[in-house]
Amino acid sequence: MTEPQSTSSFGYSAAANRTHRQPISEMMVLALQNPSLVSLAAGLVDYDSLPTQAVRTLADSILSDTDHARAALQYGTTEGYKSLRHELLEHFCRLDETDHAGLGADIDNIVVTSGSQELLYLITQTLIDPGDIVITGYPSYFVYTGTLASAGATVRCCEMDENGVIPESLDALMTELAAAGEIDRLKAIYLVTYHQNPSSITLAEERKPQILEIIEAHQPAVPHKILLMEDAAYRELSYDASAPFSFRKFDTTDRVAMLQTFSKPLAPGLKLGYGLLPKDLAEQVILQKGNIDFGTCNLAQHITAEALASGIYAKHVAKVRAAYGEKCQVMLDALDAELGEFRPDETTWTRPDGGMYVWLTLPEDIDTGPDSVLCAAALKHGMIYVPGEFCFPNDPGRVKPKSKIRLTFGLASKEQIREGIRRLAVAIKEVNG
Ligand SMILES: Cc1ncc(COP(=O)(O)O)c(C=O)c1O
């Protein structure tokens, strides 16, 4: 009989070993432990505009009707509550000013998930084997690039300018992959197209058909269909309510998956995400979802379906947009006042027209990383930010820019925004030479 081996560790899977703590979680812990710290880091939403009264009214109306209450408190289906999926299909049509045929979709294309993060995860589980390639913008949404790293994907990035991902850069990258004999591992292109987290940049509408054409041109070299994942988490948060049409509107080959969420425009506590996916992908995603939770919180789905059908959602989104528009202006004014004269040729920031983030670029000699002198000084003066380097995926062959900062005005009050920027400016000036 062999002696049992003494080991200190369980037999973790390769995926577990590839998974690391999200870097931002350390910062969340810091902010929670120290209430006097102003956090312009975590992407939480505005407290004051959370729809407390509306959700209470909707929940009351559902729960006071016995049949409706029982349906909402029972298990639902894996793909999501049918009435909600109908509402969502109409919602997608409204946003793109088209009809079902225009989107090439019916209710079977619609999937409801526990936040859009779950949908990102499910699509990744469905498509990605270790070594497969996913192309993203540079920078990109860092929680998802962490998911890709866990899955063993190789992330390659294309350049962005103030209008989003540059089509020529995507073309050049795909050409490079083809020349290196690697394009057959390319599974998906992932783009955050509206008020991007972290840069707040929106992809210009005229680039969308160009990008689809580029993918089409490279498609013959790839043995499977290349998926275009459009993460439109901030689509409804343009301050003036206008937004480009989605990729799906220009998609003639059924390769676009549209992902949206109620977390930012309604309430993250409902944790509802949704997608319009090519049908065969939707079927595969639903199979994966069956392994994970076989259905998203049914009560949250009933509440949200009522919010959409009654018009409460549309009214609420208008309120949220206005709230973020005001807070954004407060942050921009504070940056102008505190950093407007600080090495002005090398210090710039984006001026968002929607969403929750400002992307600050400091002079190249100022390192903003988590172990930098600046990060420590900001903490000492009582504020935290997200170091920009977290937002740049590990693309082999690229050196991450070191002098960027993601700032968010989502959660902080106007007073806290002003104070947070003042503290940041004090720290920046202190470490500058
Ligand atoms: C770009 C982007 N996509 C997806 C998500 C996931 O959000 P949720 O899972 O709450 O829908 C977030 C959250 O911040 C995000 O910024």
PDBQT file of the ligand as one rigid body, heavy atoms in Angstrom, charges set to zero:
ROOT
HETATM    1  C1  LIG A 501     -17.093  47.488 -20.195  1.00  0.00    +0.000 C 
HETATM    2  C2  LIG A 501     -17.785  46.671 -19.174  1.00  0.00    +0.000 A 
HETATM    3  N1  LIG A 501     -18.349  45.526 -19.562  1.00  0.00    +0.000 NA
HETATM    4  C3  LIG A 501     -18.987  44.729 -18.691  1.00  0.00    +0.000 A 
HETATM    5  C4  LIG A 501     -19.087  45.071 -17.348  1.00  0.00    +0.000 A 
HETATM    6  C5  LIG A 501     -19.773  44.112 -16.428  1.00  0.00    +0.000 C 
HETATM    7  O1  LIG A 501     -20.829  44.660 -15.717  1.00  0.00    +0.000 OA
HETATM    8  P1  LIG A 501     -22.042  43.800 -15.175  1.00  0.00    +0.000 P 
HETATM    9  O2  LIG A 501     -21.591  42.383 -15.012  1.00  0.00    +0.000 OA
HETATM   10  O3  LIG A 501     -22.412  44.418 -13.878  1.00  0.00    +0.000 OA
HETATM   11  O4  LIG A 501     -23.117  43.880 -16.212  1.00  0.00    +0.000 OA
HETATM   12  C6  LIG A 501     -18.508  46.269 -16.897  1.00  0.00    +0.000 A 
HETATM   13  C7  LIG A 501     -18.556  46.650 -15.477  1.00  0.00    +0.000 C 
HETATM   14  O5  LIG A 501     -18.017  47.625 -15.019  1.00  0.00    +0.000 OA
HETATM   15  C8  LIG A 501     -17.842  47.091 -17.838  1.00  0.00    +0.000 A 
HETATM   16  O6  LIG A 501     -17.249  48.242 -17.482  1.00  0.00    +0.000 OA
ENDROOT
TORSDOF 0
